[in-house]
Amino acid sequence: VYYWKVQSLSRRSRRHVEKKILTFRGNKTFGMLPGLEPYSSYKLNVRVVNGKGEGPASPDKVFKTPEGVPSSPSFLKITNPTLDSLTLEWGSPTHPNGILTSYILKFQPINNTHELGPLVEIRIPANESTLILKNLNYSTRYKFYFNAQTSVGSGNQITEEAVTIMDE
């Protein structure tokens, strides 16, 4: 069985096509293809091999893999601290593995004894890449947890910490 990725369905970029070959013994009529990437288009064909060598290829069969969960966002940067706000900027996942539906931001204050306060959760539309968090406490450290989602579920989160500025 010869198989190869034609394209990712998340991004329209084509890349170097690397054909993979999987060999089955005897009269086996089915098998599993390892290492397929989510939300991608593949082609495969089958050839019979005997003592004389490899026969002609069957017609190419196209198939698609289902969506998966995305990789973590490529970065999370926290800037512009004021008394009661912080600006968050992020990059989309390197491997969306599907259609992004949203980002999930969770954050909580950290007090002077490193205890975590109540967790706040915000769902952010998938087409956003910045957010200004307002009404925060001054001179407070916050811990942020951030991940992307597809219809299949949430990807790995990245974490970051930042501090609002002190009362002048």
N, C-alpha and C positions, 0 to 999 in steps of 0.2 A: 504494500500500500504506500503510494507516494502522496504526501499531503503538504500543503503550504498555506501560510496566511496571505490573503490577498490585500486586506486592509482592516484597520480598526474602524468600527462604526462610530466611535466618538470623535475621531479626527479624520479628516479626509486625506491626510498625508499618506503617500505610498512610501515604502521603504524597500531596501534590498530584499528580494525574495529568497528565502532559504528553504529549499525542499527537504523534507524529512522523509525517511524511509523506515517502514515498520514491516518486519517479515513474520509471517505466520507459518506454522508447519502443517503439512498434510492437507486434509480436507476441511479445515476449519473455515467457517463461513461468516464469522463475526469477530470483532475485537475492539479494544479500547484504544483511543489515540491519546497519548499523554502530552502534557505541557501546552494545552490550548489556552489562549487568553480570552477573557470574557469580552462580550460585545464586539466580536470580530467576524469577518467573513473569511472562509477558507475554501479551498478546492482540494479534491482528492481524486486519484484514479487507482485502479487495481491492475496488476499484471501477474500472470502466472509464470512460474519459473520451473523448469525441469532440467534434465541432464544436458540438454542442448542450449540452455540459456534462458533469457527473459523474453516472454512473448509481448505482443502489442498491448498498449495501454487501453483500458476501457475509456469510454467518454468521461470527461471531467465532471464531477458532481460538486455543486456548490452547496455549502451549508453555513449557517450562522450560529455562533455561540450566544447564549443568553447574557443579559446584563449581570454584573457582579457589583460588589461594594467598591467604592473608590479608594485609591491610596490616600494618604494624609495630604492636607493642603501643603503646597510647596514651601510656604513660609507664613509666619504670623509676626507682624511688626507692630509695636505699640509706641505711639509718638504723641507729641503735643500735650503733655500733662498740664492741667490747670488745677485750680482748687477742687473742682467737682466733676472734671471730665477727662477722658482719655480717647485718643483716636486709634482705631485698629485698622490695619491694612493687611491683606492676605493675597496669596497666589493660589490659583486653582490647582487641583491635584495633577501630578504628572501623568498618572494613569486613571482617568475618570471611570473606566470600565463600564460605562453606560451613560445615561443622560442625568446630569446632576439635577436634583430636585430642590435642594436647599443646603445651607450650612447651619450647624448647630453650635452656638456659643454658650458655654457655661462659665460662670465666674463666681468667686466668693472672696470676701475680705479675709486677710490674715492678720491677727492681732499681734501685740508685742511678745506674747509668749508662744507664737507660732501656731496658735489654735485657729482652725478654719471656721469662718462664719457661715451663714445660710447661703446655699447654692441658688443662683439665679440662672434660668435657662431662657435663651432667645433663639428663635428660628429666623434665619436670614434668607431672603430669596437668592437663588443660585446665580443670578446675574449681577449681584452686588460684589464689590471688592474692598469697600471701606465702610466703617461704621463709627460714629461718634457716640460714645457712652456718656450720658449725662446723669446728673443727680447722684454722683458718687460722694463718698465721705472724703474730706480733705485729709492730707497727710496719712493716707491709708495705703497699705500694700494689698494688691489683688492678685489672685491666681486665676489664670484663664485656661480653659480647655476648649479646643476648637477642632471640629471635623466636618467633612462633607458627606452628603447622602445621595444615593440613587433610590429608585423605587424598591430595590432589593434590601437596602439597609445602610447603616452608617459605616464609614471607613475608620481607620485608625486616627486617633486624635493627636494633636500636638499641644504642648502646654507652654505657657509663658507667664512671667510675673511683671508687674509694673506698679508704680507708686504715684498717687496724686501728689501735687506739691503742698508744702506746708502753708498754713495760714500766715500771711505776712502781717 
